[in-house]
Amino acid sequence: MSPENKGTAQLTAAMVLSGTLGVFVVESGASPFDVVFFRVLFGTLALGGYVVARGWLRDHGFTPRTLGLAVLGGVFIVFNWVLLFQSYENTSISVATVVYHTQPFYVVLLGALLFRERLTAARTGWIAVAFAGLVLVSGVGPGDFAGGGAYPAGIGQALLAALLYGLSTLVTKRVTGVRPHLVALVQVLVGIPLLLPFADFGALSGTGTGWAWLAGLGVVHTGLMYVLMYAAYARLPTSKIAVLAFVYPAVAMAVDWAVYGHHIGLVQALGVPLIVTASLRVTLARSRAAAPAPRTAAHAPEAASRPATRAASGV
């Protein structure tokens, strides 16, 4: 098997795993804060064990600055997960996942706002197309605001989760010379003390099989999934990564329908191709603009992180 084919298989597997994440969250029966706390706890054990086994803690490459940036990115990542999982409760896995996939547009907008990155007319147009698709996918009408408005609140939570992920991407891509596995390990590790005050251990005393779902979120959807993704990123061009990223929402929607009978309506479905097309155009345009010269890319150190490509999943 060629390196690119192997990378394609690895990233496809990682995105399929991402698509099943919502079921693990719902079936655990735990609150979003508890789910994320145990995800980072089990994820730290799984990812940390892999990093130690590979001997990557030696010569890790962190400086005080890059470690601080990794920690800040971890804060954004952890609360991004909390908001996304809350959105599952208030909308559905399908709707929350598609809305959450507006992440690439936040990366572009935040880059322009915070770091003076160039925002072209074409990118602005594609972002407008994406948010037109978002309006269709959300399906929010006046009646949804009655009775507390849980559904529009869930849409807002998914959007805010995407915004936090965009912030994490912008911060993390400034961490260079460090293996992405180590950056990810720092980001899940920081979630343990961050979420400990919010964890309700009493509510989990009778969880039963819920513990297996929580462990799966850490071991499978954090440890294994990240290892597969980072191995794939080293073998694939950005264009293929961008395309394969949409395996995640496709699987999430299929699983949500198969397990819970949830599906988006016809009008909502019209918004999906708008978001997908706009996301691909914006992502690929950013990648071409940021791509190093071929000579530089060919000699980039293996340890250098590729945080920008983490937007391919966001989970």
N, C-alpha and C positions, 0 to 999 in steps of 0.2 A: 504494500500500500504506500502510495506517495505521501510525503509530508503534508501536502495540502489536503488530500483526501482524508488523511487521519485527523487533521485539524477540523475538517468539515464534520466528520463523525463525532468528534469530541464536543464541538460547540452545539451541534444539533441535540446531542444527549443532554447537555447542560440546559438548553432552552426548554426541552421537554420536561426536565425536572422542575424548572422555574414555573412551567404551566400548571404543575400539580401542587404548588405551594399553598394556594388558597384552600384546597381541601384539607391539608394538614392543619392550617390555622383554624378552620371552622370545626373540624372533628376533635381538636384538642379540648374544646369546650372552655378554654381559659380566656380571660380578658386580654385585650391587645397588649397591655403593659406586661402582663405575665408571660404571654406568648413570646414577646421580644426578649424579655429577660432570660428565659430559658433557651431561646434560640442563640443568644450571644454566649451563654454559659456553655452549652453543649458544642457550639460552634468553635469557641476558643479551645476546648479540649481536642476537637477533631483537627482543626487547622493547625493548632499548636503542636500536636503530635506529629503531623506531617512535616512541618517546618523543622522540628528537632531531628526527626529521622533523616532528613536530607542534609542536616548539618548547616543550615542557612543562618542560624543565629550568630555564628562566627562571621566576622567581617560583614555585619549586617548593612553597613553603609549609612545608617541614620546619623544625622547631625542634630543638635538641639532644635534648629529651625525646622528641618524636615519632619522630625518627630512631633513637634508641636502642630505642624500642618496636618499630619496624619491623624492626630488626636482630634483636631477641630473637624476634619472630615468625618471622623467616626461619630461625633456628636450629631452632625447633620444626618448621617446614615441611620443611626439608631432611631431618632425621632421620625424620620421618613418612614421607617417600617411600622412604627406605632400608628401613624396616621393612615397608612395604606390599609392596615388590618382593621382599623376602625371603619374605614370606607367599605370594606367587605360587608360589615354588619349592616350598614345603613343603605347600601345599594345592592350590589351583587358582585361576585368575583369577576364576571364578564365586563360589566360597566366600569368597575373600579380599575381593572387592568387596562382597558382601552384608554380611559381618561388619563391614567398614570403614564401612558406612553407619549405624553406631550413633553416628557423630560428634555429631548434634544432642543426644543425651542426655548426652554428656560436657560439652557446652557448658552445659547447664542445671545439671548436678550441680556442675561446677567453679565456675560463677557463684555458686551458693548457698554453696559451701564457702569460696571465696576472697574473694568480693566481697559476701557477704550478700544476694545477689539472692533474691527471694521464690520459694520452692518450694511450690507448692500441692499439695493432696491429689490433684487431677486429674492434674497433671503426673507426680507420683510413681506413680500408677496406670498411666499410659501408658508410663512408663519400665519398669515391671515387666512389662507386656505385651511390650514390645520385647525385653527380655532373655529372656523365655520363648521368643519367636521365635528369638532368637539361639541358645539351647540346641538347638532343633530344627534350625536351619540348619547349625550346626557339625557335628552328627552324630558327635560324639566319643563313643567307647565305651571300655571297659576295654582292648580289644585294641589300640587306637591308641597306647597308651603303651608297647607292647612295641617292642623294637628301636630305642630312642633317642627314640621319641615325636616324630617330625618333624611329623606332622600336627597334634597339639595345640599344638606349638610355633608352627606357622604360624598357628593360630587366635589364639594369644596375641600374635603379632607384629602381626596385623591390628587387634586390640583396642588394643594399645599405640600403633599408628600413629594410630588414631582419637582416642585420648587426647591425643597430641601435637598433632593438628590442632585439637582442642577448645581446647587452651591457646593455640595460635596465633590462633584466632578471638577469644578473649577479650582477648588482648593487642592485636591489630591493630584491634579496634573502638574502641580508645581513641586511635587515630591519626586525628585529624580535621583538616579543612582541607587535605588533600593528595589529589591524584588517585590512585585505586586502582592505576592503571598504574605510578605512581612507587613506591608501596608494594610492589607485586609485583616491580618491578625491583630494589629494595633487597634483597628477600627471596631472589631467585635469585642476586644478586651476592654476598651473604654466603656462599653455599654454595661458591663457588670456593675461597677460602682455607680454609674449614672442612673440605672433603673432600679437598683436595690431598694431605694426608699419607696418606690411605687409598687413593688412586688407584693402580692397578697398571698402568702404561703398558706394561710388558713383556708382560702377558697379552693386550694389545690389538694387538700387532704383527701378528698374522695374522688379525685379525677380518674383513677383506675387506668383504663387503656389510653387516657389522654396523655399519660407520660410517654407512651411510645410515639405518639404524634409529635410531642414537643421535642423528644430526642431526635426524631427524624428531621425536624426543621434545622437542628444544629448540625447533625452529622451528614445528612444527605444534601439539604438545601443551602448549607453554608460550607462545610468542609469539602465534600465531594464535588459539589457544583462549581465552587471557586477553582478547585484544582483543574477540573476539566476546562473551564473557561480560559484560564491563564495559559494552559498548555496549547489550547487552540489559537489564542491570539498571536502566539509566537510563530504560527505556521500559516496564517491566513492574511490575505490583503484586506484592508479596511472595507472595501466594497462588499466582499462576501460576508464579513462580520455584520455589516449593516443590514443586509438582506436576511441573514439567518436569525437576527434579533427578533424578527416577527414570528418566528416559530413559537416564542413564548406566549404572546397574547392569543394566537390561534389555538394552541393547546389549552390555555386557560379557559377560553370560551367553550371549547368542545367538552372539557372535563366538567365545567359548571352545568352544562346542559345534560350530560350523561348522568351525573351524580345527583344534582339538585333540581333538574328540570328547568333551570333558568336560561333564558335566551333573550337576546335583544330583538326589538321589533324591526319591522321593515324600514321605517323612517330612520331609526337609529343606525341600522346597517348601512345606510347610504353614507353615513359620516365616516365609517371605517376606512374605505379606500382613500378618502381625502387626507386623513391623518397619516396613513401608511405612505402614500406618495410624497406628501410634504416632508415627512420625517426622513425619508431616503434622500430627497433632494438636498435638504439642509445638512444632513449628516455627511453625505459624500462631498458637498461643497466645502464644508469645514475641514474634512480630511485632506482634500487636495491642497487647500490653502496652508495647512499646518505641516504637510509632509516634508521631511528633510530631503536633501539632495540624495540621489541613489548611492553615491560613494559613502556619505555619512551613515545612511541607513544600513548599509552592508556591514559596517564596522561598529555598529552600536553595541555596547556591552550587554551581555545577556541579563545582567542584574538590573538594568534600567527598567523602571516601571512604565506601564502603558495605561495610566489611569483613565485617559479619555475614552478608551474603548469599553470601560466598565458600564458606560451608558447603554450598552447593548442589552443589559439585563435590568439593572437597577434594583434587583431584589436580593 
